[in-house]
Amino acid sequence: MKDKNGRLEGKVAIITGSGQGLGRAAALLFAQEGAKVAVVDVNSESSQDTVDIILQDGGDAIALEVDVGNVGDVQRMATETAHKYGRIDVLINNAAIYGGGVHVLEIDEDVWDAVMRINVKGTFLCSKQVIPYMQQHGGGSIVCVASVSGVLGNEHQADYNASKHAIIGLARCMAQDCRNDGIRVNVVSPTGMSTPGNENTAVQNLAPYVAMTMFGRLAEPIEVANAILFLASDDASYITGANLMVDGGVTAIQPSGRQLREGIAKFVKSSDSLL
């Protein structure tokens, strides 16, 4: 393995939505740190691609096709991982979908239900099925991926934001319920990232969000994955119920008009140079 520090040596981790983007970055990083990884995704080809990269680098991983909103799939995810590796130490609830991107009055009920099913119910089901395995071995770590949208309000994102607010609340309650089991539950809330999910988003639409950060750029998935690794590892042994903002300072500042104008222009220019 390359650059292995062993912070997860001997651990078994399940990472949902790890066929691409942040989930894949986390899976590769966890494997480098010594974890055996269950790469979970609704897209079997994507999850297998992640596993292939891990195996080629000398790691240990399995691919599982799972719909996190389906209790049968999630039960199979937990049992197959435990059967393969004998235990489950870490769960990263990362699988999520976006909402309709429309005014609250225009949100289709089916879209609302789909967002809640994957983002909230999926986080609940995965945690519920994995916690008993953690209890059997004296503890574990759960990290839920929320968003800056979980602490802020955004136009035309009532469905998505509501789901991310719910994840933060759910994680804090699970931290309370599991406090005597040696199980820590925390949240990472990133801002926009350079992931496939943003590839089809117009630069002009991304630019205002980027300009609200102190760095004037999107986060790289590995930067968020490093935060997830920290909370999952024993380095964060006294941290539970926390929401770690990996947002480039978005929620810490009120940017000036000049900062926003300059940030938007800079991001658009830098994006044009890559075309």
Sequence and secondary structure as in RCSB ss.txt:
>XXXX:A:sequence
MKDKNGRLEGKVAIITGSGQGLGRAAALLFAQEGAKVAVVDVNSESSQDTVDIILQDGGDAIALEVDVGNVGDVQ
RMATETAHKYGRIDVLINNAAIYGGGVHVLEIDEDVWDAVMRINVKGTFLCSKQVIPYMQQHGGGSIVCVASVSG
VLGNEHQADYNASKHAIIGLARCMAQDCRNDGIRVNVVSPTGMSTPGNENTAVQNLAPYVAMTMFGRLAEPIEVA
NAILFLASDDASYITGANLMVDGGVTAIQPSGRQLREGIAKFVKSSDSLL
>XXXX:A:secstr
  S   TTTT EEEEETTTSHHHHHHHHHHHHTT EEEEEES HHHHHHHHHHHHHTT EEEEEE  TT HHHHH
HHHHHHHHHHS   EEEE        S GGG  HHHHHHHIIIIIIHHHHHHHHHHHHHHHTT EEEEEE  GGG
TS  TT HHHHHHHHHHHHHHHHHHHHTTTTTEEEEEEEE  BSSGGGTTS HHHHHHHHHTSSSSS B HHHHH
HHHHHHHSGGGTT  S EEEESTTGGG    HHHHHHHHHHHHHHHHHH 
